[in-house]
């Protein structure tokens, strides 16, 4: 018994030690829990949220582009995509077979889908086919009960309904390039598109909008459980251009397959109504990436469809420049309007002979006749009296030699040579003969069709230095305030009289054949021919027919005009590359386009408060 | 002590008397704890009794009946059967070993059709019974002799080796620790513990080199640096700590545990259920559960102190320590204090065998309590 009591006492001692150890161990656990759940709780809270909250971007719909009457030039079209969620179907292969019996599905697609579904988690939708037609969508929807796990997803892609007709204005969108990455997370979204050319590029920021975000709770496998928060983005701003798509279409068609440019603008407020550079290209083709053959084809086409010739093409203005020389002469007082110059068909200066286009000469010509008949000798004489720098100063007042500032990419500045320019750039002194050549718009002179249109517009309104625009910024006045031209109206009247006679004087008007017969719409203008290569003596004597000259050696045909004569509203510049003479090729195009513009009344702006379209509608 | 009253005819108790003497306080504590477990299983199933909470309730009810029935069994019968129970448990373990060899890989279960039996669980209780009976038969003086180490040592070593071969490191450690605790309480000389302490590093080295499997080594390494492999083996510990820590003081609310419900947490209904509880109910909820566990342990110790027999004392303390080891290892594991070993949280984790083992264990404790005043002879049928 004593032993037993002894044993019990020992047990009690040892049990108390065990109990003490256990309580101490429990205390350790409590301390650990305190450390995790109180001391470090905040840190683990953050880690927990990082675990489960996934932020996804909601790409904003891109702003739409409309013409001045609300016609959609660049819209977002709904596209339908067929996706397969493999965990919702018993057999991916069998389901694909059933899909293939309904819509076209290539063997490559089927193999790709089988591979992707086996590699990804079962709830991740795998794209089976993109860009389904509506008929295909309905076929799939009708058979939905037999197609478990098959879903139609709706996306948006950019669409240009007029395709080639306005490609240089709208530009196009394409996949984001490395150089464009600015840190905007939107740009890193797969499939996101940015503007690559035209207004799509210039107004990229406005059109893009800002991304919305969607916070979703995901589980450990990445499956979305629910949406926690959603912040809608700002859709891109819609853009209304000054263009009249009806006129633009007409113009593009009128140019046909020629390589050339036509600009029509409002001579008062600078609204560009048509801006056609031909040939165009289909901007829709760029959306999903061109094949390299198609891209090479566009690059190597001698007619350079990718270049916006209106801004990027530089041509000697030829005789269309003569109004500027004449005005400079009147303003400088070196010649009176009725003073005549004798034209024997050539002029000699130093050792050189400068020819008039009319071999046997015009005889005695005054200023109005000089313009009407485009007499070169008259302008040689005037230019010689003026000197190059005074000609250049007047050219600059009419917008030549500097970018017009129209909001489109790729604009070049042209060139108005001066003595200082030649010394600085070519390191040679100016020759007197070069002034003569410049006086008829040849030589170093270079202009873009846009500059020619601006020149025509300023000649037409005679009052202000109108500047072109393709977009009226919100709140911008219908009639912007422009700097005054500062030209004596009497001098201007002489020039305009000459331009009217060029077209409407049956007696030797160089473009009488291209007149607008409706008197209320009649136009004033001036032809021009830009030499592509020097005319040799042999050419002059052979008097070759245009058809005998290779296409790329033929002269460029130019024409500038404004209409109607009574109350000028529209200015137009036409350049047809290698088209031959301005009166034969370019003038008839200008006639048709200006007549169409007046018939359509393109320059009117739709009534405010009566929107021509549903706001924000995706057509 | 008035020996006359007990020597020839130990007092028989009627069933009613035994029921009256039953440890109903322990039953109440177990029900509270298990109730908390049902709630967590309900939450783990996103607010559904299926598939976990309802079966667990049924098991607990069966376990309670088993416990009370066992409590009615005379402690002298338990003493008499102790070695037989141990022998049967050993046979079952060997059976699993053989089945494992001819079957496929790791085998811990014996399928009886209606239910599956995990012999290593049975062994935990059987070992306590066998050790208690052995030391009950020794006087205090005999206990302190070195010769008395031999038989208990073998009794611990054989099942431990068998369990290690399954391989089940967690249960093997539990067997050694539980058995050691019984030996300690029985009163063996302290110097043996000092020697064991000195030999441990050597044993660890040998174990590391020759016994541990690669995946077990990986677990230990991952424990030492959980961030070493955040998506691999360390993933569970890291996610468990994130879930726990983000629960904070008051938790995210019942059924609101984001990490658990979004499956960042592995095994949320079994080994990692404590994490879910601590995430949803916070430190407050975790401490409440620890308090319940502490009370159950104190109850077992109280029963041990009240028992007049060394057998009863050692059974109660053995079961209590085993219970504590479950609790400690599981919580230490999910809080990243020790490597991940597959040990369930007693009364809370979903699982049949563990629940049954526990309830049988508590049935033994209850029997010790009911029969606390009955003296147990040194040998069955022998004198006190």
Boltz contact constraints between the chains, C-beta under 6 A:
constraints:
  - contact:
      token1: [A, 3]
      token2: [B, 139]
      max_distance: 6.0
  - contact:
      token1: [A, 3]
      token2: [B, 140]
      max_distance: 6.0
  - contact:
      token1: [A, 6]
      token2: [B, 140]
      max_distance: 6.0
  - contact:
      token1: [A, 7]
      token2: [B, 140]
      max_distance: 6.0
  - contact:
      token1: [A, 10]
      token2: [B, 187]
      max_distance: 6.0
  - contact:
      token1: [A, 11]
      token2: [B, 185]
      max_distance: 6.0
  - contact:
      token1: [A, 11]
      token2: [B, 313]
      max_distance: 6.0
  - contact:
      token1: [A, 14]
      token2: [B, 184]
      max_distance: 6.0
  - contact:
      token1: [A, 14]
      token2: [B, 185]
      max_distance: 6.0
  - contact:
      token1: [A, 15]
      token2: [B, 185]
      max_distance: 6.0
  - contact:
      token1: [A, 15]
      token2: [B, 317]
      max_distance: 6.0
  - contact:
      token1: [A, 19]
      token2: [B, 301]
      max_distance: 6.0
  - contact:
      token1: [A, 22]
      token2: [B, 324]
      max_distance: 6.0
  - contact:
      token1: [A, 25]
      token2: [B, 328]
      max_distance: 6.0
  - contact:
      token1: [A, 29]
      token2: [B, 331]
      max_distance: 6.0
  - contact:
      token1: [A, 32]
      token2: [B, 335]
      max_distance: 6.0
  - contact:
      token1: [A, 32]
      token2: [B, 337]
      max_distance: 6.0
  - contact:
      token1: [A, 33]
      token2: [B, 283]
      max_distance: 6.0
  - contact:
      token1: [A, 33]
      token2: [B, 286]
      max_distance: 6.0
  - contact:
      token1: [A, 36]
      token2: [B, 244]
      max_distance: 6.0
  - contact:
      token1: [A, 36]
      token2: [B, 245]
      max_distance: 6.0
  - contact:
      token1: [A, 37]
      token2: [B, 247]
      max_distance: 6.0
  - contact:
      token1: [A, 37]
      token2: [B, 248]
      max_distance: 6.0
  - contact:
      token1: [A, 37]
      token2: [B, 283]
      max_distance: 6.0
  - contact:
      token1: [A, 38]
      token2: [B, 249]
      max_distance: 6.0
  - contact:
      token1: [A, 40]
      token2: [B, 245]
      max_distance: 6.0
  - contact:
      token1: [A, 41]
      token2: [B, 245]
      max_distance: 6.0
  - contact:
      token1: [A, 41]
      token2: [B, 248]
      max_distance: 6.0
  - contact:
      token1: [A, 44]
      token2: [B, 242]
      max_distance: 6.0
  - contact:
      token1: [A, 44]
      token2: [B, 245]
      max_distance: 6.0
  - contact:
      token1: [A, 44]
      token2: [B, 246]
      max_distance: 6.0
  - contact:
      token1: [A, 45]
      token2: [B, 246]
      max_distance: 6.0
  - contact:
      token1: [A, 47]
      token2: [B, 242]
      max_distance: 6.0
  - contact:
      token1: [A, 48]
      token2: [B, 242]
      max_distance: 6.0
  - contact:
      token1: [A, 48]
      token2: [B, 246]
      max_distance: 6.0
  - contact:
      token1: [A, 48]
      token2: [B, 259]
      max_distance: 6.0
  - contact:
      token1: [A, 51]
      token2: [B, 264]
      max_distance: 6.0
  - contact:
      token1: [A, 52]
      token2: [B, 258]
      max_distance: 6.0
  - contact:
      token1: [A, 52]
      token2: [B, 262]
      max_distance: 6.0
  - contact:
      token1: [A, 219]
      token2: [B, 262]
      max_distance: 6.0
  - contact:
      token1: [A, 219]
      token2: [B, 263]
      max_distance: 6.0
  - contact:
      token1: [A, 220]
      token2: [B, 263]
      max_distance: 6.0
  - contact:
      token1: [A, 220]
      token2: [B, 264]
      max_distance: 6.0
